[in-house]
Amino acid sequence: MKNNFDINGNIIKKYKSFAIRGVYEPQRLNEKFARDLLSSTKNLVMPDSQLVVLFLNGEYWGAYLLIEKIDKSFIETNYLIPSNNVSMIKEGQLEEGP
């Protein structure tokens, strides 16, 4: 993926998790465009993303969006907070963490 920076401005070279999302829905390409515009904003941390062509066992599956998952690893990598100090809440419920 492209150069992504943590909160201190250091380049992030490794990702612990990511998701593959189809780009056939127009809003997915709009989302990618908006992320790219906002990623240049100073002090705004965004999940990294990249348009990719997916092949599985040599078979072409099409264009997809490879995107960094927002989880406690994302918080640790981007904000330099140890993952054991991170709690993720989704829809009002504790998803992971203490």
mmCIF file as gemmi writes it, N, C-alpha and C atoms, coordinates in Angstrom:
data_model
loop_
_atom_site.group_PDB
_atom_site.id
_atom_site.type_symbol
_atom_site.label_atom_id
_atom_site.label_alt_id
_atom_site.label_comp_id
_atom_site.label_asym_id
_atom_site.label_entity_id
_atom_site.label_seq_id
_atom_site.pdbx_PDB_ins_code
_atom_site.Cartn_x
_atom_site.Cartn_y
_atom_site.Cartn_z
_atom_site.occupancy
_atom_site.B_iso_or_equiv
_atom_site.pdbx_formal_charge
_atom_site.auth_seq_id
_atom_site.auth_asym_id
_atom_site.pdbx_PDB_model_num
ATOM 1 N N . MET Axp A 1 ? 0.846 -1.177 0 1 0 ? 1 A 1
ATOM 2 C CA . MET Axp A 1 ? 0 0 0 1 0 ? 1 A 1
ATOM 3 C C . MET Axp A 1 ? 0.892 1.242 0 1 0 ? 1 A 1
ATOM 4 N N . LYS Axp A 2 ? 0.285 2.377 -0.177 1 0 ? 2 A 1
ATOM 5 C CA . LYS Axp A 2 ? 1.055 3.619 -0.23 1 0 ? 2 A 1
ATOM 6 C C . LYS Axp A 2 ? 1.604 3.955 1.153 1 0 ? 2 A 1
ATOM 7 N N . ASN Axp A 3 ? 2.404 5.011 1.207 1 0 ? 3 A 1
ATOM 8 C CA . ASN Axp A 3 ? 2.966 5.414 2.491 1 0 ? 3 A 1
ATOM 9 C C . ASN Axp A 3 ? 1.867 5.914 3.417 1 0 ? 3 A 1
ATOM 10 N N . ASN Axp A 4 ? 1.77 5.273 4.551 1 0 ? 4 A 1
ATOM 11 C CA . ASN Axp A 4 ? 0.825 5.652 5.581 1 0 ? 4 A 1
ATOM 12 C C . ASN Axp A 4 ? 1.659 5.984 6.811 1 0 ? 4 A 1
ATOM 13 N N . PHE Axp A 5 ? 1.243 6.98 7.576 1 0 ? 5 A 1
ATOM 14 C CA . PHE Axp A 5 ? 2.054 7.46 8.686 1 0 ? 5 A 1
ATOM 15 C C . PHE Axp A 5 ? 1.315 7.329 10.009 1 0 ? 5 A 1
ATOM 16 N N . ASP Axp A 6 ? 2.081 7.052 11.083 1 0 ? 6 A 1
ATOM 17 C CA . ASP Axp A 6 ? 1.487 7.017 12.414 1 0 ? 6 A 1
ATOM 18 C C . ASP Axp A 6 ? 1.356 8.442 12.948 1 0 ? 6 A 1
ATOM 19 N N . ILE Axp A 7 ? 0.879 8.568 14.158 1 0 ? 7 A 1
ATOM 20 C CA . ILE Axp A 7 ? 0.59 9.87 14.765 1 0 ? 7 A 1
ATOM 21 C C . ILE Axp A 7 ? 1.852 10.732 14.913 1 0 ? 7 A 1
ATOM 22 N N . ASN Axp A 8 ? 3.042 10.095 14.961 1 0 ? 8 A 1
ATOM 23 C CA . ASN Axp A 8 ? 4.3 10.826 15.074 1 0 ? 8 A 1
ATOM 24 C C . ASN Axp A 8 ? 4.948 11.113 13.722 1 0 ? 8 A 1
ATOM 25 N N . GLY Axp A 9 ? 4.299 10.698 12.638 1 0 ? 9 A 1
ATOM 26 C CA . GLY Axp A 9 ? 4.832 10.955 11.309 1 0 ? 9 A 1
ATOM 27 C C . GLY Axp A 9 ? 5.762 9.882 10.768 1 0 ? 9 A 1
ATOM 28 N N . ASN Axp A 10 ? 5.868 8.745 11.469 1 0 ? 10 A 1
ATOM 29 C CA . ASN Axp A 10 ? 6.71 7.641 10.999 1 0 ? 10 A 1
ATOM 30 C C . ASN Axp A 10 ? 5.936 6.79 9.992 1 0 ? 10 A 1
ATOM 31 N N . ILE Axp A 11 ? 6.636 6.307 8.958 1 0 ? 11 A 1
ATOM 32 C CA . ILE Axp A 11 ? 5.995 5.473 7.946 1 0 ? 11 A 1
ATOM 33 C C . ILE Axp A 11 ? 5.636 4.111 8.546 1 0 ? 11 A 1
ATOM 34 N N . ILE Axp A 12 ? 4.397 3.673 8.31 1 0 ? 12 A 1
ATOM 35 C CA . ILE Axp A 12 ? 3.947 2.343 8.724 1 0 ? 12 A 1
ATOM 36 C C . ILE Axp A 12 ? 4.278 1.385 7.595 1 0 ? 12 A 1
ATOM 37 N N . LYS Axp A 13 ? 5.081 0.358 7.907 1 0 ? 13 A 1
ATOM 38 C CA . LYS Axp A 13 ? 5.559 -0.568 6.878 1 0 ? 13 A 1
ATOM 39 C C . LYS Axp A 13 ? 4.848 -1.913 6.906 1 0 ? 13 A 1
ATOM 40 N N . LYS Axp A 14 ? 4.188 -2.256 8.022 1 0 ? 14 A 1
ATOM 41 C CA . LYS Axp A 14 ? 3.535 -3.562 8.156 1 0 ? 14 A 1
ATOM 42 C C . LYS Axp A 14 ? 2.113 -3.38 8.657 1 0 ? 14 A 1
ATOM 43 N N . TYR Axp A 15 ? 1.23 -4.256 8.186 1 0 ? 15 A 1
ATOM 44 C CA . TYR Axp A 15 ? -0.165 -4.246 8.622 1 0 ? 15 A 1
ATOM 45 C C . TYR Axp A 15 ? -0.483 -5.602 9.229 1 0 ? 15 A 1
ATOM 46 N N . LYS Axp A 16 ? -1.198 -5.614 10.344 1 0 ? 16 A 1
ATOM 47 C CA . LYS Axp A 16 ? -1.546 -6.872 11.003 1 0 ? 16 A 1
ATOM 48 C C . LYS Axp A 16 ? -2.832 -7.465 10.451 1 0 ? 16 A 1
ATOM 49 N N . SER Axp A 17 ? -3.727 -6.625 9.93 1 0 ? 17 A 1
ATOM 50 C CA . SER Axp A 17 ? -4.974 -7.142 9.372 1 0 ? 17 A 1
ATOM 51 C C . SER Axp A 17 ? -5.512 -6.18 8.321 1 0 ? 17 A 1
ATOM 52 N N . PHE Axp A 18 ? -6.222 -6.744 7.37 1 0 ? 18 A 1
ATOM 53 C CA . PHE Axp A 18 ? -6.857 -5.945 6.337 1 0 ? 18 A 1
ATOM 54 C C . PHE Axp A 18 ? -8.091 -6.674 5.839 1 0 ? 18 A 1
ATOM 55 N N . ALA Axp A 19 ? -8.924 -5.96 5.108 1 0 ? 19 A 1
ATOM 56 C CA . ALA Axp A 19 ? -10.144 -6.531 4.534 1 0 ? 19 A 1
ATOM 57 C C . ALA Axp A 19 ? -10.113 -6.332 3.03 1 0 ? 19 A 1
ATOM 58 N N . ILE Axp A 20 ? -10.784 -7.219 2.311 1 0 ? 20 A 1
ATOM 59 C CA . ILE Axp A 20 ? -10.919 -7.1 0.868 1 0 ? 20 A 1
ATOM 60 C C . ILE Axp A 20 ? -12.381 -6.815 0.59 1 0 ? 20 A 1
ATOM 61 N N . ARG Axp A 21 ? -12.649 -5.669 -0.041 1 0 ? 21 A 1
ATOM 62 C CA . ARG Axp A 21 ? -14.021 -5.259 -0.318 1 0 ? 21 A 1
ATOM 63 C C . ARG Axp A 21 ? -14.199 -5.054 -1.815 1 0 ? 21 A 1
ATOM 64 N N . GLY Axp A 22 ? -15.306 -5.53 -2.34 1 0 ? 22 A 1
ATOM 65 C CA . GLY Axp A 22 ? -15.609 -5.335 -3.753 1 0 ? 22 A 1
ATOM 66 C C . GLY Axp A 22 ? -15.834 -3.869 -4.071 1 0 ? 22 A 1
ATOM 67 N N . VAL Axp A 23 ? -15.43 -3.441 -5.271 1 0 ? 23 A 1
ATOM 68 C CA . VAL Axp A 23 ? -15.581 -2.035 -5.648 1 0 ? 23 A 1
ATOM 69 C C . VAL Axp A 23 ? -16.686 -1.844 -6.69 1 0 ? 23 A 1
ATOM 70 N N . TYR Axp A 24 ? -17.507 -2.841 -6.868 1 0 ? 24 A 1
ATOM 71 C CA . TYR Axp A 24 ? -18.527 -2.75 -7.903 1 0 ? 24 A 1
ATOM 72 C C . TYR Axp A 24 ? -19.664 -1.809 -7.536 1 0 ? 24 A 1
ATOM 73 N N . GLU Axp A 25 ? -19.837 -1.553 -6.264 1 0 ? 25 A 1
ATOM 74 C CA . GLU Axp A 25 ? -20.837 -0.591 -5.838 1 0 ? 25 A 1
ATOM 75 C C . GLU Axp A 25 ? -20.214 0.81 -5.92 1 0 ? 25 A 1
ATOM 76 N N . PRO Axp A 26 ? -20.885 1.767 -6.566 1 0 ? 26 A 1
ATOM 77 C CA . PRO Axp A 26 ? -20.292 3.102 -6.77 1 0 ? 26 A 1
ATOM 78 C C . PRO Axp A 26 ? -19.817 3.776 -5.484 1 0 ? 26 A 1
ATOM 79 N N . GLN Axp A 27 ? -20.499 3.549 -4.367 1 0 ? 27 A 1
ATOM 80 C CA . GLN Axp A 27 ? -20.095 4.213 -3.127 1 0 ? 27 A 1
ATOM 81 C C . GLN Axp A 27 ? -18.725 3.743 -2.639 1 0 ? 27 A 1
ATOM 82 N N . ARG Axp A 28 ? -18.299 2.542 -3.01 1 0 ? 28 A 1
ATOM 83 C CA . ARG Axp A 28 ? -16.968 2.063 -2.604 1 0 ? 28 A 1
ATOM 84 C C . ARG Axp A 28 ? -15.871 2.873 -3.277 1 0 ? 28 A 1
ATOM 85 N N . LEU Axp A 29 ? -16.04 3.186 -4.558 1 0 ? 29 A 1
ATOM 86 C CA . LEU Axp A 29 ? -15.05 4.023 -5.243 1 0 ? 29 A 1
ATOM 87 C C . LEU Axp A 29 ? -15.098 5.448 -4.704 1 0 ? 29 A 1
ATOM 88 N N . ASN Axp A 30 ? -16.289 5.932 -4.377 1 0 ? 30 A 1
ATOM 89 C CA . ASN Axp A 30 ? -16.407 7.252 -3.747 1 0 ? 30 A 1
ATOM 90 C C . ASN Axp A 30 ? -15.691 7.266 -2.403 1 0 ? 30 A 1
ATOM 91 N N . GLU Axp A 31 ? -15.826 6.188 -1.637 1 0 ? 31 A 1
ATOM 92 C CA . GLU Axp A 31 ? -15.165 6.068 -0.337 1 0 ? 31 A 1
ATOM 93 C C . GLU Axp A 31 ? -13.652 6.121 -0.51 1 0 ? 31 A 1
ATOM 94 N N . LYS Axp A 32 ? -13.12 5.404 -1.489 1 0 ? 32 A 1
ATOM 95 C CA . LYS Axp A 32 ? -11.683 5.397 -1.765 1 0 ? 32 A 1
ATOM 96 C C . LYS Axp A 32 ? -11.215 6.805 -2.128 1 0 ? 32 A 1
ATOM 97 N N . PHE Axp A 33 ? -11.959 7.487 -2.988 1 0 ? 33 A 1
ATOM 98 C CA . PHE Axp A 33 ? -11.607 8.844 -3.393 1 0 ? 33 A 1
ATOM 99 C C . PHE Axp A 33 ? -11.591 9.779 -2.175 1 0 ? 33 A 1
ATOM 100 N N . ALA Axp A 34 ? -12.606 9.705 -1.331 1 0 ? 34 A 1
ATOM 101 C CA . ALA Axp A 34 ? -12.679 10.557 -0.137 1 0 ? 34 A 1
ATOM 102 C C . ALA Axp A 34 ? -11.541 10.254 0.825 1 0 ? 34 A 1
ATOM 103 N N . ARG Axp A 35 ? -11.222 8.977 1.024 1 0 ? 35 A 1
ATOM 104 C CA . ARG Axp A 35 ? -10.1 8.598 1.901 1 0 ? 35 A 1
ATOM 105 C C . ARG Axp A 35 ? -8.784 9.187 1.384 1 0 ? 35 A 1
ATOM 106 N N . ASP Axp A 36 ? -8.585 9.101 0.068 1 0 ? 36 A 1
ATOM 107 C CA . ASP Axp A 36 ? -7.355 9.635 -0.51 1 0 ? 36 A 1
ATOM 108 C C . ASP Axp A 36 ? -7.257 11.145 -0.316 1 0 ? 36 A 1
ATOM 109 N N . LEU Axp A 37 ? -8.386 11.844 -0.447 1 0 ? 37 A 1
ATOM 110 C CA . LEU Axp A 37 ? -8.378 13.296 -0.223 1 0 ? 37 A 1
ATOM 111 C C . LEU Axp A 37 ? -8.075 13.631 1.238 1 0 ? 37 A 1
ATOM 112 N N . LEU Axp A 38 ? -8.708 12.909 2.153 1 0 ? 38 A 1
ATOM 113 C CA . LEU Axp A 38 ? -8.529 13.197 3.58 1 0 ? 38 A 1
ATOM 114 C C . LEU Axp A 38 ? -7.184 12.732 4.121 1 0 ? 38 A 1
ATOM 115 N N . SER Axp A 39 ? -6.557 11.753 3.461 1 0 ? 39 A 1
ATOM 116 C CA . SER Axp A 39 ? -5.3 11.21 3.982 1 0 ? 39 A 1
ATOM 117 C C . SER Axp A 39 ? -4.175 12.236 3.974 1 0 ? 39 A 1
ATOM 118 N N . SER Axp A 40 ? -4.278 13.284 3.166 1 0 ? 40 A 1
ATOM 119 C CA . SER Axp A 40 ? -3.24 14.314 3.131 1 0 ? 40 A 1
ATOM 120 C C . SER Axp A 40 ? -3.435 15.359 4.239 1 0 ? 40 A 1
ATOM 121 N N . THR Axp A 41 ? -4.54 15.265 4.979 1 0 ? 41 A 1
ATOM 122 C CA . THR Axp A 41 ? -4.806 16.202 6.068 1 0 ? 41 A 1
ATOM 123 C C . THR Axp A 41 ? -3.896 15.89 7.248 1 0 ? 41 A 1
ATOM 124 N N . LYS Axp A 42 ? -3.189 16.886 7.709 1 0 ? 42 A 1
ATOM 125 C CA . LYS Axp A 42 ? -2.243 16.692 8.807 1 0 ? 42 A 1
ATOM 126 C C . LYS Axp A 42 ? -2.98 16.312 10.096 1 0 ? 42 A 1
ATOM 127 N N . ASN Axp A 43 ? -2.412 15.387 10.844 1 0 ? 43 A 1
ATOM 128 C CA . ASN Axp A 43 ? -2.929 14.917 12.132 1 0 ? 43 A 1
ATOM 129 C C . ASN Axp A 43 ? -4.261 14.189 12.025 1 0 ? 43 A 1
ATOM 130 N N . LEU Axp A 44 ? -4.615 13.719 10.846 1 0 ? 44 A 1
ATOM 131 C CA . LEU Axp A 44 ? -5.818 12.916 10.679 1 0 ? 44 A 1
ATOM 132 C C . LEU Axp A 44 ? -5.384 11.518 10.252 1 0 ? 44 A 1
ATOM 133 N N . VAL Axp A 45 ? -5.625 10.546 11.096 1 0 ? 45 A 1
ATOM 134 C CA . VAL Axp A 45 ? -5.221 9.177 10.803 1 0 ? 45 A 1
ATOM 135 C C . VAL Axp A 45 ? -6.361 8.472 10.084 1 0 ? 45 A 1
ATOM 136 N N . MET Axp A 46 ? -6.054 7.894 8.943 1 0 ? 46 A 1
ATOM 137 C CA . MET Axp A 46 ? -7.042 7.183 8.121 1 0 ? 46 A 1
ATOM 138 C C . MET Axp A 46 ? -6.548 5.772 7.873 1 0 ? 46 A 1
ATOM 139 N N . PRO Axp A 47 ? -7.455 4.803 7.787 1 0 ? 47 A 1
ATOM 140 C CA . PRO Axp A 47 ? -7.022 3.465 7.399 1 0 ? 47 A 1
ATOM 141 C C . PRO Axp A 47 ? -6.501 3.504 5.971 1 0 ? 47 A 1
ATOM 142 N N . ASP Axp A 48 ? -5.386 2.838 5.738 1 0 ? 48 A 1
ATOM 143 C CA . ASP Axp A 48 ? -4.784 2.802 4.415 1 0 ? 48 A 1
ATOM 144 C C . ASP Axp A 48 ? -5.63 1.929 3.506 1 0 ? 48 A 1
ATOM 145 N N . SER Axp A 49 ? -5.65 2.24 2.219 1 0 ? 49 A 1
ATOM 146 C CA . SER Axp A 49 ? -6.404 1.436 1.26 1 0 ? 49 A 1
ATOM 147 C C . SER Axp A 49 ? -5.713 1.475 -0.093 1 0 ? 49 A 1
ATOM 148 N N . GLN Axp A 50 ? -5.981 0.455 -0.885 1 0 ? 50 A 1
ATOM 149 C CA . GLN Axp A 50 ? -5.371 0.349 -2.202 1 0 ? 50 A 1
ATOM 150 C C . GLN Axp A 50 ? -6.304 -0.432 -3.115 1 0 ? 50 A 1
ATOM 151 N N . LEU Axp A 51 ? -6.521 0.062 -4.33 1 0 ? 51 A 1
ATOM 152 C CA . LEU Axp A 51 ? -7.266 -0.703 -5.317 1 0 ? 51 A 1
ATOM 153 C C . LEU Axp A 51 ? -6.36 -1.814 -5.837 1 0 ? 51 A 1
ATOM 154 N N . VAL Axp A 52 ? -6.882 -3.032 -5.905 1 0 ? 52 A 1
ATOM 155 C CA . VAL Axp A 52 ? -6.093 -4.182 -6.352 1 0 ? 52 A 1
ATOM 156 C C . VAL Axp A 52 ? -6.916 -5.028 -7.319 1 0 ? 52 A 1
ATOM 157 N N . VAL Axp A 53 ? -6.222 -5.85 -8.086 1 0 ? 53 A 1
ATOM 158 C CA . VAL Axp A 53 ? -6.864 -6.849 -8.933 1 0 ? 53 A 1
ATOM 159 C C . VAL Axp A 53 ? -6.631 -8.179 -8.242 1 0 ? 53 A 1
ATOM 160 N N . LEU Axp A 54 ? -7.701 -8.939 -8.002 1 0 ? 54 A 1
ATOM 161 C CA . LEU Axp A 54 ? -7.626 -10.174 -7.231 1 0 ? 54 A 1
ATOM 162 C C . LEU Axp A 54 ? -7.658 -11.399 -8.139 1 0 ? 54 A 1
ATOM 163 N N . PHE Axp A 55 ? -6.687 -12.274 -7.926 1 0 ? 55 A 1
ATOM 164 C CA . PHE Axp A 55 ? -6.648 -13.589 -8.561 1 0 ? 55 A 1
ATOM 165 C C . PHE Axp A 55 ? -6.627 -14.625 -7.449 1 0 ? 55 A 1
ATOM 166 N N . LEU Axp A 56 ? -7.475 -15.636 -7.517 1 0 ? 56 A 1
ATOM 167 C CA . LEU Axp A 56 ? -7.465 -16.753 -6.579 1 0 ? 56 A 1
ATOM 168 C C . LEU Axp A 56 ? -7.21 -18.029 -7.368 1 0 ? 56 A 1
ATOM 169 N N . ASN Axp A 57 ? -6.14 -18.749 -7.003 1 0 ? 57 A 1
ATOM 170 C CA . ASN Axp A 57 ? -5.746 -19.962 -7.722 1 0 ? 57 A 1
ATOM 171 C C . ASN Axp A 57 ? -5.651 -19.717 -9.224 1 0 ? 57 A 1
ATOM 172 N N . GLY Axp A 58 ? -5.111 -18.55 -9.596 1 0 ? 58 A 1
ATOM 173 C CA . GLY Axp A 58 ? -4.93 -18.21 -10.996 1 0 ? 58 A 1
ATOM 174 C C . GLY Axp A 58 ? -6.178 -17.723 -11.706 1 0 ? 58 A 1
ATOM 175 N N . GLU Axp A 59 ? -7.305 -17.689 -11.003 1 0 ? 59 A 1
ATOM 176 C CA . GLU Axp A 59 ? -8.565 -17.26 -11.614 1 0 ? 59 A 1
ATOM 177 C C . GLU Axp A 59 ? -8.832 -15.788 -11.283 1 0 ? 59 A 1
ATOM 178 N N . TYR Axp A 60 ? -9.132 -15 -12.311 1 0 ? 60 A 1
ATOM 179 C CA . TYR Axp A 60 ? -9.411 -13.573 -12.151 1 0 ? 60 A 1
ATOM 180 C C . TYR Axp A 60 ? -10.764 -13.372 -11.462 1 0 ? 60 A 1
ATOM 181 N N . TRP Axp A 61 ? -10.758 -12.598 -10.357 1 0 ? 61 A 1
ATOM 182 C CA . TRP Axp A 61 ? -11.986 -12.316 -9.626 1 0 ? 61 A 1
ATOM 183 C C . TRP Axp A 61 ? -12.417 -10.862 -9.766 1 0 ? 61 A 1
ATOM 184 N N . GLY Axp A 62 ? -11.552 -10.001 -10.281 1 0 ? 62 A 1
ATOM 185 C CA . GLY Axp A 62 ? -11.936 -8.619 -10.518 1 0 ? 62 A 1
ATOM 186 C C . GLY Axp A 62 ? -11.203 -7.617 -9.65 1 0 ? 62 A 1
ATOM 187 N N . ALA Axp A 63 ? -11.703 -6.377 -9.657 1 0 ? 63 A 1
ATOM 188 C CA . ALA Axp A 63 ? -11.113 -5.28 -8.887 1 0 ? 63 A 1
ATOM 189 C C . ALA Axp A 63 ? -11.707 -5.256 -7.48 1 0 ? 63 A 1
ATOM 190 N N . TYR Axp A 64 ? -10.856 -5.05 -6.52 1 0 ? 64 A 1
ATOM 191 C CA . TYR Axp A 64 ? -11.273 -4.99 -5.115 1 0 ? 64 A 1
ATOM 192 C C . TYR Axp A 64 ? -10.521 -3.879 -4.411 1 0 ? 64 A 1
ATOM 193 N N . LEU Axp A 65 ? -11.016 -3.508 -3.252 1 0 ? 65 A 1
ATOM 194 C CA . LEU Axp A 65 ? -10.366 -2.515 -2.412 1 0 ? 65 A 1
ATOM 195 C C . LEU Axp A 65 ? -9.757 -3.242 -1.221 1 0 ? 65 A 1
ATOM 196 N N . LEU Axp A 66 ? -8.442 -3.165 -1.095 1 0 ? 66 A 1
ATOM 197 C CA . LEU Axp A 66 ? -7.724 -3.732 0.038 1 0 ? 66 A 1
ATOM 198 C C . LEU Axp A 66 ? -7.629 -2.616 1.068 1 0 ? 66 A 1
ATOM 199 N N . ILE Axp A 67 ? -8.204 -2.818 2.25 1 0 ? 67 A 1
ATOM 200 C CA . ILE Axp A 67 ? -8.287 -1.744 3.24 1 0 ? 67 A 1
ATOM 201 C C . ILE Axp A 67 ? -7.86 -2.235 4.613 1 0 ? 67 A 1
ATOM 202 N N . GLU Axp A 68 ? -7.116 -1.4 5.303 1 0 ? 68 A 1
ATOM 203 C CA . GLU Axp A 68 ? -6.658 -1.713 6.658 1 0 ? 68 A 1
ATOM 204 C C . GLU Axp A 68 ? -7.865 -1.794 7.585 1 0 ? 68 A 1
ATOM 205 N N . LYS Axp A 69 ? -7.96 -2.882 8.351 1 0 ? 69 A 1
ATOM 206 C CA . LYS Axp A 69 ? -9.074 -3.034 9.29 1 0 ? 69 A 1
ATOM 207 C C . LYS Axp A 69 ? -8.909 -2.068 10.463 1 0 ? 69 A 1
ATOM 208 N N . ILE Axp A 70 ? -10.039 -1.532 10.915 1 0 ? 70 A 1
ATOM 209 C CA . ILE Axp A 70 ? -10.007 -0.682 12.103 1 0 ? 70 A 1
ATOM 210 C C . ILE Axp A 70 ? -10.305 -1.576 13.295 1 0 ? 70 A 1
ATOM 211 N N . ASP Axp A 71 ? -9.241 -1.936 13.991 1 0 ? 71 A 1
ATOM 212 C CA . ASP Axp A 71 ? -9.335 -2.782 15.181 1 0 ? 71 A 1
ATOM 213 C C . ASP Axp A 71 ? -8.251 -2.326 16.152 1 0 ? 71 A 1
ATOM 214 N N . LYS Axp A 72 ? -8.029 -3.081 17.215 1 0 ? 72 A 1
ATOM 215 C CA . LYS Axp A 72 ? -7.05 -2.622 18.2 1 0 ? 72 A 1
ATOM 216 C C . LYS Axp A 72 ? -5.629 -2.614 17.626 1 0 ? 72 A 1
ATOM 217 N N . SER Axp A 73 ? -5.339 -3.431 16.622 1 0 ? 73 A 1
ATOM 218 C CA . SER Axp A 73 ? -4.036 -3.378 15.953 1 0 ? 73 A 1
ATOM 219 C C . SER Axp A 73 ? -3.868 -2.068 15.19 1 0 ? 73 A 1
ATOM 220 N N . PHE Axp A 74 ? -4.962 -1.581 14.586 1 0 ? 74 A 1
ATOM 221 C CA . PHE Axp A 74 ? -4.935 -0.287 13.894 1 0 ? 74 A 1
ATOM 222 C C . PHE Axp A 74 ? -4.603 0.836 14.88 1 0 ? 74 A 1
ATOM 223 N N . ILE Axp A 75 ? -5.255 0.814 16.04 1 0 ? 75 A 1
ATOM 224 C CA . ILE Axp A 75 ? -5.006 1.838 17.066 1 0 ? 75 A 1
ATOM 225 C C . ILE Axp A 75 ? -3.553 1.761 17.536 1 0 ? 75 A 1
ATOM 226 N N . GLU Axp A 76 ? -3.058 0.551 17.766 1 0 ? 76 A 1
ATOM 227 C CA . GLU Axp A 76 ? -1.683 0.367 18.228 1 0 ? 76 A 1
ATOM 228 C C . GLU Axp A 76 ? -0.683 0.883 17.187 1 0 ? 76 A 1
ATOM 229 N N . THR Axp A 77 ? -0.881 0.534 15.927 1 0 ? 77 A 1
ATOM 230 C CA . THR Axp A 77 ? 0.044 0.92 14.867 1 0 ? 77 A 1
ATOM 231 C C . THR Axp A 77 ? -0.005 2.414 14.579 1 0 ? 77 A 1
ATOM 232 N N . ASN Axp A 78 ? -1.192 3.003 14.54 1 0 ? 78 A 1
ATOM 233 C CA . ASN Axp A 78 ? -1.332 4.403 14.147 1 0 ? 78 A 1
ATOM 234 C C . ASN Axp A 78 ? -1.179 5.391 15.297 1 0 ? 78 A 1
ATOM 235 N N . TYR Axp A 79 ? -1.634 5.014 16.492 1 0 ? 79 A 1
ATOM 236 C CA . TYR Axp A 79 ? -1.595 5.93 17.633 1 0 ? 79 A 1
ATOM 237 C C . TYR Axp A 79 ? -0.56 5.538 18.678 1 0 ? 79 A 1
ATOM 238 N N . LEU Axp A 80 ? 0.139 4.398 18.459 1 0 ? 80 A 1
ATOM 239 C CA . LEU Axp A 80 ? 1.205 3.923 19.34 1 0 ? 80 A 1
ATOM 240 C C . LEU Axp A 80 ? 0.709 3.651 20.761 1 0 ? 80 A 1
ATOM 241 N N . ILE Axp A 81 ? -0.527 3.176 20.864 1 0 ? 81 A 1
ATOM 242 C CA . ILE Axp A 81 ? -1.115 2.777 22.145 1 0 ? 81 A 1
ATOM 243 C C . ILE Axp A 81 ? -1.096 1.249 22.184 1 0 ? 81 A 1
ATOM 244 N N . PRO Axp A 82 ? -0.524 0.639 23.226 1 0 ? 82 A 1
ATOM 245 C CA . PRO Axp A 82 ? -0.485 -0.834 23.282 1 0 ? 82 A 1
ATOM 246 C C . PRO Axp A 82 ? -1.89 -1.431 23.139 1 0 ? 82 A 1
ATOM 247 N N . SER Axp A 83 ? -2 -2.491 22.327 1 0 ? 83 A 1
ATOM 248 C CA . SER Axp A 83 ? -3.312 -3.078 22.036 1 0 ? 83 A 1
ATOM 249 C C . SER Axp A 83 ? -4.014 -3.609 23.281 1 0 ? 83 A 1
ATOM 250 N N . ASN Axp A 84 ? -3.257 -3.979 24.323 1 0 ? 84 A 1
ATOM 251 C CA . ASN Axp A 84 ? -3.906 -4.461 25.547 1 0 ? 84 A 1
ATOM 252 C C . ASN Axp A 84 ? -4.543 -3.313 26.344 1 0 ? 84 A 1
ATOM 253 N N . ASN Axp A 85 ? -4.343 -2.065 25.905 1 0 ? 85 A 1
ATOM 254 C CA . ASN Axp A 85 ? -4.973 -0.903 26.529 1 0 ? 85 A 1
ATOM 255 C C . ASN Axp A 85 ? -6.131 -0.357 25.692 1 0 ? 85 A 1
ATOM 256 N N . VAL Axp A 86 ? -6.514 -1.085 24.645 1 0 ? 86 A 1
ATOM 257 C CA . VAL Axp A 86 ? -7.533 -0.608 23.714 1 0 ? 86 A 1
ATOM 258 C C . VAL Axp A 86 ? -8.799 -1.436 23.853 1 0 ? 86 A 1
ATOM 259 N N . SER Axp A 87 ? -9.935 -0.76 23.95 1 0 ? 87 A 1
ATOM 260 C CA . SER Axp A 87 ? -11.248 -1.412 23.915 1 0 ? 87 A 1
ATOM 261 C C . SER Axp A 87 ? -11.987 -0.901 22.691 1 0 ? 87 A 1
ATOM 262 N N . MET Axp A 88 ? -12.563 -1.808 21.92 1 0 ? 88 A 1
ATOM 263 C CA . MET Axp A 88 ? -13.32 -1.433 20.729 1 0 ? 88 A 1
ATOM 264 C C . MET Axp A 88 ? -14.797 -1.68 21.011 1 0 ? 88 A 1
ATOM 265 N N . ILE Axp A 89 ? -15.609 -0.65 20.8 1 0 ? 89 A 1
ATOM 266 C CA . ILE Axp A 89 ? -17.047 -0.749 21.015 1 0 ? 89 A 1
ATOM 267 C C . ILE Axp A 89 ? -17.74 -0.578 19.668 1 0 ? 89 A 1
ATOM 268 N N . LYS Axp A 90 ? -18.623 -1.506 19.354 1 0 ? 90 A 1
ATOM 269 C CA . LYS Axp A 90 ? -19.363 -1.452 18.094 1 0 ? 90 A 1
ATOM 270 C C . LYS Axp A 90 ? -20.845 -1.585 18.406 1 0 ? 90 A 1
ATOM 271 N N . GLU Axp A 91 ? -21.614 -0.631 17.923 1 0 ? 91 A 1
ATOM 272 C CA . GLU Axp A 91 ? -23.059 -0.618 18.137 1 0 ? 91 A 1
ATOM 273 C C . GLU Axp A 91 ? -23.423 -0.752 19.626 1 0 ? 91 A 1
ATOM 274 N N . GLY Axp A 92 ? -22.646 -0.058 20.477 1 0 ? 92 A 1
ATOM 275 C CA . GLY Axp A 92 ? -22.924 -0.033 21.899 1 0 ? 92 A 1
ATOM 276 C C . GLY Axp A 92 ? -22.476 -1.261 22.679 1 0 ? 92 A 1
ATOM 277 N N . GLN Axp A 93 ? -21.825 -2.203 21.995 1 0 ? 93 A 1
ATOM 278 C CA . GLN Axp A 93 ? -21.371 -3.442 22.648 1 0 ? 93 A 1
ATOM 279 C C . GLN Axp A 93 ? -19.856 -3.54 22.572 1 0 ? 93 A 1
ATOM 280 N N . LEU Axp A 94 ? -19.245 -4.061 23.626 1 0 ? 94 A 1
ATOM 281 C CA . LEU Axp A 94 ? -17.808 -4.289 23.639 1 0 ? 94 A 1
ATOM 282 C C . LEU Axp A 94 ? -17.472 -5.366 22.606 1 0 ? 94 A 1
ATOM 283 N N . GLU Axp A 95 ? -16.663 -4.998 21.622 1 0 ? 95 A 1
ATOM 284 C CA . GLU Axp A 95 ? -16.307 -5.924 20.552 1 0 ? 95 A 1
ATOM 285 C C . GLU Axp A 95 ? -15.015 -6.672 20.891 1 0 ? 95 A 1
ATOM 286 N N . GLU Axp A 96 ? -14.012 -5.94 21.408 1 0 ? 96 A 1
ATOM 287 C CA . GLU Axp A 96 ? -12.759 -6.557 21.826 1 0 ? 96 A 1
ATOM 288 C C . GLU Axp A 96 ? -12.06 -5.654 22.808 1 0 ? 96 A 1
ATOM 289 N N . GLY Axp A 97 ? -11.188 -6.254 23.615 1 0 ? 97 A 1
ATOM 290 C CA . GLY Axp A 97 ? -10.399 -5.495 24.591 1 0 ? 97 A 1
ATOM 291 C C . GLY Axp A 97 ? -10.972 -5.57 25.993 1 0 ? 97 A 1
ATOM 292 N N . PRO Axp A 98 ? -10.248 -4.944 26.936 1 0 ? 98 A 1
ATOM 293 C CA . PRO Axp A 98 ? -10.676 -4.973 28.339 1 0 ? 98 A 1
ATOM 294 C C . PRO Axp A 98 ? -11.892 -4.094 28.606 1 0 ? 98 A 1
